[in-house]
Amino acid sequence: CLRLVLAGGLDERLPEQVACHAELLAEAGALGLQECVELRTNVSAEERGALFARAGAVVYTPSFEHFGIVPLEAMAAGRPVI
């Protein structure tokens, strides 16, 4: 299967983040995609570099950030950004 890696911070003190994380895991399981979907939280700079190196593309979705470093890091790694 094509792997989907969702990487980002998770603040376990924020109930809405914990609920969203649980919902994503549950939805992947309900769809039978648990082997194809990986949720990575609080990724280190080293891990982020390794994820970029293996990525076919990077999707950047924050709606409240007008500019982010992630797209620049992805482009520096030679990965297309959506």
Contacts in CASP RR format, 6 or more apart in sequence:
PFRMAT RR
TARGET T0000
AUTHOR 0000-0000-0000
METHOD contacts of the structure
MODEL  1
CLRLVLAGGLDERLPEQVACHAELLAEAGALGLQECVELRTNVSAEERGA
LFARAGAVVYTPSFEHFGIVPLEAMAAGRPVI
1 33 0 8 1.000
1 35 0 8 1.000
1 36 0 8 1.000
2 36 0 8 1.000
3 36 0 8 1.000
3 37 0 8 1.000
3 38 0 8 1.000
4 33 0 8 1.000
4 36 0 8 1.000
4 37 0 8 1.000
4 38 0 8 1.000
5 38 0 8 1.000
5 40 0 8 1.000
5 51 0 8 1.000
5 55 0 8 1.000
6 24 0 8 1.000
6 37 0 8 1.000
6 38 0 8 1.000
6 39 0 8 1.000
6 40 0 8 1.000
7 40 0 8 1.000
7 41 0 8 1.000
7 43 0 8 1.000
7 48 0 8 1.000
7 51 0 8 1.000
8 40 0 8 1.000
8 41 0 8 1.000
8 42 0 8 1.000
8 43 0 8 1.000
9 17 0 8 1.000
9 41 0 8 1.000
9 42 0 8 1.000
9 43 0 8 1.000
10 17 0 8 1.000
10 18 0 8 1.000
10 21 0 8 1.000
10 41 0 8 1.000
10 42 0 8 1.000
11 17 0 8 1.000
12 18 0 8 1.000
21 39 0 8 1.000
21 41 0 8 1.000
24 37 0 8 1.000
24 39 0 8 1.000
25 34 0 8 1.000
25 39 0 8 1.000
28 34 0 8 1.000
28 36 0 8 1.000
28 37 0 8 1.000
40 47 0 8 1.000
40 51 0 8 1.000
43 51 0 8 1.000
48 73 0 8 1.000
49 73 0 8 1.000
49 77 0 8 1.000
52 58 0 8 1.000
52 73 0 8 1.000
52 74 0 8 1.000
52 77 0 8 1.000
52 79 0 8 1.000
53 77 0 8 1.000
55 74 0 8 1.000
55 77 0 8 1.000
55 79 0 8 1.000
56 79 0 8 1.000
56 80 0 8 1.000
57 79 0 8 1.000
57 80 0 8 1.000
57 81 0 8 1.000
57 82 0 8 1.000
58 70 0 8 1.000
58 71 0 8 1.000
58 74 0 8 1.000
58 79 0 8 1.000
58 80 0 8 1.000
58 81 0 8 1.000
58 82 0 8 1.000
59 81 0 8 1.000
59 82 0 8 1.000
60 68 0 8 1.000
60 70 0 8 1.000
60 71 0 8 1.000
60 74 0 8 1.000
60 81 0 8 1.000
60 82 0 8 1.000
62 68 0 8 1.000
71 81 0 8 1.000
74 80 0 8 1.000
74 81 0 8 1.000
75 81 0 8 1.000
END
